[in-house]
Amino acid sequence: MKLRLSLLQKSLILISIPLIFEVGLVSLLLDMQHRVEEEKQRIDRARQIVGYISKVCRDEIQLEDLLDEVKNPLVMARGIRAEFGDVTKCFENLEVLTRPEDAAHSMVSKCLLELRSVQADLQRLSRILLSGTEMQPTEIAHRFAPTFKRRVRNMVSGGFLDLSDFYSKILESDTSTELRERTVLLLRIAVGISILIAISSSLYLSLALSKRINSLAENARRLGKKEKLLPTLTGADEIAVVDSAMHEAANDIAELDQMREEIVAMVSHDIRSPITTIKMAGTALSAKVGDGADDSVKQIIFEIGANCDRILAISRDLLDLQLCEGGKLQLHFKKFSLDKCVASAVAAVKGMSERRNITIDVLDCDLHLNADEARLEQVLTNLLTNAIKFSPPKSAVKVTARKLEASNQVAIEISDKGPGLSPRQLEVIFEKFVQARESDRKMGVGLGLTISKALVELHHGTISAANQPDGGSKFTILLPADQS
């Protein structure tokens, strides 16, 4: 079963993985540090014990030397008491240090009891020497010395040397350095693993997000161009939610486009049929009244025909725009003469140019193109209509063409002497329902340039507008010189 997680949950999981590892690592390092400290304390304690044992052995030798000095028993007794004071302190420290080891502590405790018996004998000797007995001090010392030596030797030799060997071996088996080295090695390995986990987590998250975001961006691009979207992203994160919403929007747009196409087709058909009938009736009426009708009647008949043509043109523009936006417009490429195409466009606007007293100058159009001649003529007619519309009376509209060898393109330029275009108009001039002036709405709905741009782009070309330095505007069409 696949988990449905949000981006926040995924991020928290990826963050928690190295965090858990770090917590485990810290715990392990603390344990290693604790073991190192314990080993250090054990070695220090063993070193102290061995030191005390060595001191006791040295003191035992000194005690035997004192027992051999019988010339002055009183001095001997005082020396023995002083040495025993040091030995007693050593054994008391040993008793404390050996408590963690039961066997060693038991042996030290027995030696301590023997030491106290020796101390008792020493105190008895001191009392005899100081009591003024008839026995000579030398004789008393000779009697006391064998027993005293035996007790001291028993105290030292009764497993005491084994105890020294035991703690000497502990010193030899010091693992604190090894533990420190293992701790450092573990720390280095852990740091490497941490870096690897961090890099892996970052790469996984970035690659996963990048792939999903790229898919989302591609769907947004396709949605803008009304192309089929990529499959819906799985999961419950925010990217999947946006992608799902985008697919729903695409479905809604497709339904709306379908409804719009049906409405435009229906309205266009319903408009064209009666308007065509009205125009035919106006033509028939004009033929019937002939030249005998007064001027007002002729003007009415003319306006009927002009408005019928305008409505039919709008209907045609709507259908063309629908086909262009739906990607259903089929172009029919063939090789033709550009000057012939330009001449047909000029003939189409001849009546309009004569009424406004505008001349159209065609220069250097003796080129050949491989394109849809009828659609290119439609573009040129739209551009000429706009140029005539905004040109002052008795001015000229120029049409020029040239081949750009560097880019292997044909450039067609249509320029006028009108008022030009504002910066805002230059930005939106090719958008739907945009017109240069509000007064132009009685002459169209602002689809001519939009359709022209769509037709040029279907030819894999571009169209642009600019103002001329000496006044007026210029529209430039760039088309591939050779295309199939």
C-alpha positions in Angstrom: 0.0 0.0 0.0 1.4 3.3 -1.1 1.5 6.0 1.6 -0.2 9.3 0.6 2.0 11.9 2.3 2.1 15.7 2.0 5.3 17.6 1.2 5.7 18.5 4.8 5.4 14.9 6.0 7.9 13.7 3.3 10.3 16.4 4.4 9.9 15.5 8.1 10.6 11.8 7.3 13.7 12.7 5.3 14.9 15.0 8.1 14.1 12.4 10.8 16.2 9.7 9.2 19.6 11.4 9.7 18.4 12.8 13.0 17.6 9.3 14.3 21.0 8.2 13.1 22.7 11.1 14.8 20.8 10.3 18.1 22.0 6.7 17.9 25.5 7.9 17.1 25.6 10.2 20.1 24.4 7.4 22.3 27.1 5.1 21.0 29.8 7.7 21.4 28.6 8.5 24.9 28.8 4.8 25.7 32.3 4.6 24.2 33.3 7.6 26.2 32.0 6.1 29.4 33.9 2.9 28.7 37.1 4.9 28.1 36.6 6.7 31.4 35.9 3.5 33.2 39.1 1.9 31.7 41.1 5.0 32.6 39.8 4.8 36.2 40.6 1.1 36.4 44.1 1.6 35.1 44.7 4.5 37.5 43.5 2.4 40.4 45.7 -0.5 39.3 48.7 1.9 39.0 48.0 3.2 42.6 47.6 -0.3 44.0 50.9 -1.5 42.4 52.6 1.6 43.8 51.3 0.9 47.3 52.4 -2.8 47.0 55.9 -1.7 46.0 56.0 0.7 48.9 54.9 -2.0 51.3 57.6 -4.4 50.0 60.2 -1.7 50.5 59.0 -0.9 54.0 59.1 -4.7 54.8 62.8 -4.8 53.8 63.5 -1.8 56.0 61.7 -3.4 58.9 63.9 -6.5 58.7 66.9 -4.3 58.6 65.8 -2.5 61.7 65.2 -5.8 63.5 68.8 -6.7 62.8 70.0 -3.5 64.5 69.9 -4.7 68.1 72.6 -2.4 69.4 70.0 0.1 70.6 66.6 -1.6 71.0 64.9 1.6 71.9 65.9 3.3 68.7 64.9 0.1 66.8 61.4 0.2 68.4 60.9 3.8 67.5 62.0 3.1 63.9 59.7 0.1 63.6 56.7 2.2 64.9 57.4 4.9 62.2 57.7 2.3 59.4 54.6 0.6 60.5 52.8 3.9 60.4 53.6 4.2 56.7 52.7 0.5 56.1 49.4 0.9 57.9 48.5 3.9 55.7 49.4 1.9 52.6 47.2 -1.0 53.6 44.3 1.3 54.5 44.5 2.8 51.0 44.8 -0.7 49.5 41.7 -1.8 51.4 39.7 1.1 49.8 41.1 0.6 46.3 40.6 -3.1 46.1 36.9 -3.1 47.1 35.7 -3.6 43.5 37.6 -6.9 43.3 36.3 -9.3 46.1 39.4 -11.6 46.1 41.9 -8.8 46.3 39.9 -7.0 48.9 39.7 -10.2 51.0 43.4 -10.7 50.8 44.2 -7.1 51.7 41.8 -7.3 54.6 43.6 -10.4 56.0 47.0 -8.7 55.6 45.5 -5.7 57.4 44.5 -8.0 60.3 48.0 -9.5 60.4 49.4 -6.0 60.4 47.3 -5.1 63.4 48.6 -8.2 65.2 52.1 -7.1 64.4 51.3 -3.6 65.7 50.0 -5.2 68.9 53.3 -7.2 69.3 55.2 -4.0 68.7 53.3 -2.1 71.3 54.0 -5.0 73.8 57.7 -4.9 73.0 57.7 -1.1 73.6 56.1 -1.6 77.0 58.6 -4.3 78.0 61.5 -2.2 77.0 60.1 0.8 78.9 59.0 -1.2 82.0 62.5 -1.5 83.4 62.7 -5.3 83.3 65.8 -7.1 84.5 66.2 -8.6 80.9 68.6 -6.8 78.7 67.1 -4.9 75.8 69.3 -6.9 73.4 68.0 -10.1 74.8 64.4 -8.9 74.6 64.9 -7.8 70.9 66.5 -11.2 70.0 63.5 -13.0 71.5 61.0 -10.7 69.7 62.8 -10.5 66.3 62.0 -14.0 64.9 58.3 -13.8 65.7 58.1 -10.2 64.3 59.9 -11.1 61.1 57.7 -14.2 60.6 54.6 -12.1 61.0 55.9 -9.4 58.6 56.9 -12.0 56.0 53.6 -13.8 56.3 51.8 -10.5 55.9 53.7 -9.6 52.7 54.1 -13.1 51.1 50.5 -14.3 51.8 49.3 -13.8 48.3 50.5 -10.2 48.4 52.9 -10.7 45.5 50.2 -12.5 43.5 48.1 -9.4 44.0 50.9 -7.3 42.6 51.1 -9.6 39.6 47.4 -9.4 39.1 47.3 -5.6 39.0 50.5 -5.5 36.9 48.8 -7.5 34.3 45.9 -5.1 34.4 48.4 -2.3 33.7 49.8 -4.3 30.8 46.2 -4.9 29.4 45.5 -1.2 29.2 42.8 -0.8 26.5 42.1 2.9 27.0 44.2 3.9 24.0 42.6 1.3 21.9 39.2 2.5 23.0 40.1 6.1 22.2 41.3 5.0 18.7 38.1 3.0 18.1 36.0 6.0 19.3 37.8 8.3 16.8 37.4 5.8 14.0 33.8 5.4 14.8 33.3 9.1 14.9 34.9 9.4 11.4 32.8 6.6 10.0 29.7 8.1 11.5 30.5 11.6 10.1 31.0 10.0 6.7 27.7 8.1 6.9 25.9 11.2 8.1 27.2 13.2 5.2 26.2 10.3 2.8 22.7 10.1 4.3 22.3 13.9 4.1 23.5 14.0 0.5 21.3 11.0 -0.4 18.3 12.4 1.3 18.8 15.8 -0.4 19.3 14.3 -3.8 16.3 12.0 -3.4 14.1 14.9 -2.3 15.4 17.3 -4.9 15.1 14.8 -7.7 11.6 13.7 -6.7 10.4 17.2 -6.3 12.2 18.3 -9.5 10.6 15.5 -11.5 7.1 16.3 -10.2 7.6 20.1 -10.6 8.8 19.6 -14.1 5.8 17.5 -14.9 3.6 20.2 -13.3 5.4 22.9 -15.4 5.0 20.8 -18.6 1.3 20.4 -17.9 0.9 24.1 -17.3 2.6 24.7 -20.7 0.4 22.2 -22.4 -2.7 23.7 -20.7 -1.8 27.1 -22.1 -1.4 25.6 -25.6 -4.5 23.4 -25.1 -2.5 20.2 -25.7 -3.1 16.9 -24.0 -1.7 16.8 -20.5 0.7 14.3 -19.0 -0.9 11.6 -16.7 -2.1 12.8 -13.3 0.6 12.7 -10.6 0.0 10.2 -7.9 0.2 11.0 -4.2 -1.5 13.4 -1.8 1.1 16.2 -1.6 0.5 19.8 -2.7 2.0 19.2 -6.1 -0.3 16.3 -6.8 -3.3 18.5 -5.6 -2.2 21.3 -8.0 -1.7 18.8 -10.8 -5.2 17.3 -10.2 -6.7 20.8 -10.2 -4.9 21.4 -13.5 -6.4 18.3 -15.1 -9.8 19.3 -13.9 -9.3 22.8 -15.4 -8.1 21.2 -18.7 -11.3 19.1 -18.8 -13.4 22.2 -18.0 -11.6 24.2 -20.7 -12.1 21.4 -23.2 -15.8 21.4 -22.5 -16.0 25.2 -22.8 -14.0 25.1 -26.0 -16.4 22.5 -27.4 -19.4 24.6 -26.3 -17.8 27.7 -27.8 -17.1 26.0 -31.1 -20.6 24.8 -31.3 -22.0 28.2 -30.4 -19.7 30.1 -32.8 -20.5 27.7 -35.6 -24.2 27.9 -34.9 -24.2 31.7 -34.6 -22.1 32.1 -37.7 -24.3 29.9 -39.7 -27.4 31.6 -38.4 -25.9 35.0 -39.1 -24.5 34.3 -42.5 -27.6 32.8 -44.0 -30.0 35.8 -43.3 -27.3 38.4 -43.9 -26.5 36.8 -47.2 -30.2 36.9 -48.0 -30.4 40.6 -47.0 -27.4 41.5 -49.1 -28.9 39.7 -52.1 -32.1 41.5 -51.6 -30.3 44.8 -51.4 -28.5 44.0 -54.7 -31.7 43.1 -56.3 -33.4 46.2 -55.0 -30.5 48.3 -56.3 -30.8 46.7 -59.8 -34.6 47.3 -59.7 -34.6 51.0 -58.8 -31.7 51.6 -61.2 -30.4 55.1 -61.7 -33.8 56.6 -61.3 -33.8 56.4 -57.5 -33.0 59.5 -55.5 -29.7 59.8 -53.6 -31.2 58.9 -50.2 -32.5 55.6 -51.5 -29.1 54.8 -53.1 -27.4 55.6 -49.8 -29.7 53.3 -47.9 -29.1 50.5 -50.3 -25.3 51.1 -50.1 -25.3 51.1 -46.3 -27.3 47.8 -46.3 -24.7 46.2 -48.5 -21.7 47.7 -46.5 -23.1 46.5 -43.2 -23.9 43.1 -44.6 -20.3 42.8 -45.7 -19.1 44.0 -42.3 -21.2 41.3 -40.4 -20.2 38.6 -42.9 -16.5 39.6 -42.3 -16.9 39.4 -38.5 -18.6 36.0 -38.9 -15.7 34.8 -41.1 -13.2 36.1 -38.6 -14.8 34.3 -35.7 -14.8 31.0 -37.7 -11.1 31.5 -38.7 -10.1 32.3 -35.1 -11.9 29.3 -33.8 -10.1 27.1 -36.3 -6.7 28.6 -35.5 -7.1 28.3 -31.7 -8.5 24.8 -32.0 -5.5 23.7 -34.3 -8.0 22.6 -36.9 -7.0 25.1 -39.7 -5.3 23.2 -42.6 -2.8 25.1 -44.7 -2.2 24.2 -48.3 1.4 25.0 -49.2 2.4 25.6 -52.8 5.0 27.7 -54.5 3.7 31.0 -55.9 4.8 34.5 -56.8 4.7 37.0 -54.0 4.0 40.0 -56.2 0.8 38.3 -57.5 -0.4 37.6 -53.9 0.3 41.3 -53.0 -1.5 42.5 -56.1 -4.6 40.4 -55.1 -4.5 41.9 -51.6 -4.2 45.5 -53.0 -7.2 44.8 -55.3 -9.2 43.7 -52.3 -8.8 47.0 -50.6 -8.8 49.2 -53.7 -12.3 50.6 -53.1 -11.4 51.5 -49.5 -8.2 53.2 -50.5 -9.9 55.2 -53.3 -12.6 56.4 -51.0 -9.9 57.7 -48.5 -7.7 59.0 -51.4 -4.8 56.7 -50.3 -2.2 55.3 -52.7 -0.6 51.9 -52.3 3.0 51.6 -53.5 4.3 48.1 -54.0 8.1 47.8 -54.2 10.5 44.9 -54.7 8.0 42.0 -54.3 9.4 39.9 -57.1 10.0 36.9 -54.9 8.7 33.3 -54.7 7.4 31.7 -51.5 6.2 28.2 -50.6 3.2 28.9 -48.4 -0.6 29.0 -48.4 -1.3 31.7 -50.9 -4.9 32.4 -49.9 -4.1 32.7 -46.2 -1.1 34.9 -46.8 -3.3 37.1 -49.0 -5.8 37.3 -46.1 -3.0 38.5 -43.8 -1.8 41.1 -46.2 -5.4 42.3 -46.7 -5.9 42.7 -43.0 -2.6 44.7 -42.7 -3.5 46.9 -45.7 -6.9 47.6 -44.3 -5.4 48.7 -41.0 -2.8 50.9 -42.7 -5.5 52.6 -44.9 -7.8 53.0 -41.9 -5.2 55.0 -39.9 -3.5 56.9 -42.8 -4.3 60.5 -43.4 -5.9 61.4 -46.8 -3.5 61.8 -49.8 -0.8 59.7 -48.1 0.8 56.5 -49.3 1.0 53.0 -47.8 4.1 51.1 -48.9 4.5 47.4 -49.3 8.1 46.0 -49.6 9.6 42.6 -49.6 13.2 41.3 -49.4 15.1 38.1 -48.7 17.3 37.9 -45.7 20.2 35.7 -46.7 21.7 35.4 -43.2 18.5 33.9 -41.7 17.1 32.4 -45.0 13.8 34.3 -44.5 11.6 36.6 -46.5 10.6 39.9 -44.8 7.4 41.6 -45.9 6.8 45.1 -44.6 3.7 47.3 -44.7 4.2 50.9 -43.5 1.9 53.9 -43.3 2.0 57.6 -42.4 -0.6 57.4 -39.6 -0.3 58.5 -36.0 1.7 55.4 -35.0 1.1 53.3 -31.9 1.6 54.0 -28.2 3.9 51.8 -26.1 0.8 50.2 -24.6 -0.7 49.5 -28.0 2.5 47.9 -29.2 2.3 45.4 -26.3 -1.3 44.3 -26.9 -1.9 45.1 -30.6 -2.1 41.4 -31.6 -4.4 40.3 -28.7 -8.1 39.5 -29.3 -10.6 42.4 -29.4 -7.9 45.0 -29.2 -8.4 48.2 -31.3 -6.3 51.3 -31.6 -9.3 53.6 -31.0 -12.7 53.2 -29.6 -14.2 54.7 -32.7 -12.9 51.8 -34.7 -15.4 49.4 -33.2 -18.0 50.4 -35.8 -15.6 49.0 -38.4 -14.8 45.7 -36.7 -14.3 43.8 -33.4 -10.5 43.7 -33.3 -9.8 40.2 -34.6 -8.0 41.0 -37.8 -4.5 41.3 -36.3 -5.1 38.3 -34.0 -6.0 36.1 -36.9 -3.1 37.5 -38.9 -0.6 36.6 -36.2 -2.1 33.1 -35.8 -1.8 32.5 -39.6 1.8 33.7 -39.8 2.7 31.5 -36.8 1.1 28.5 -38.6 3.6 29.3 -41.4 6.4 29.1 -38.8 6.9 32.8 -39.1 6.6 35.9 -36.9 4.8 39.2 -37.2 5.7 42.4 -35.3 4.7 46.1 -35.1 6.9 49.1 -34.6 6.8 52.9 -35.0 8.8 54.6 -37.8 11.3 57.3 -37.0 9.7 59.7 -39.4 6.1 58.9 -38.2 3.6 56.2 -38.9 3.7 52.5 -38.0 5.3 49.5 -39.8 4.2 45.8 -39.6 6.9 43.2 -40.5 6.2 39.6 -41.5 9.1 37.1 -41.4 8.5 33.8 -43.2 10.9 30.9 -43.9 12.2 31.3 -47.5 12.0 27.5 -48.1 9.5 25.2 -46.3 7.3 22.3 -47.3 
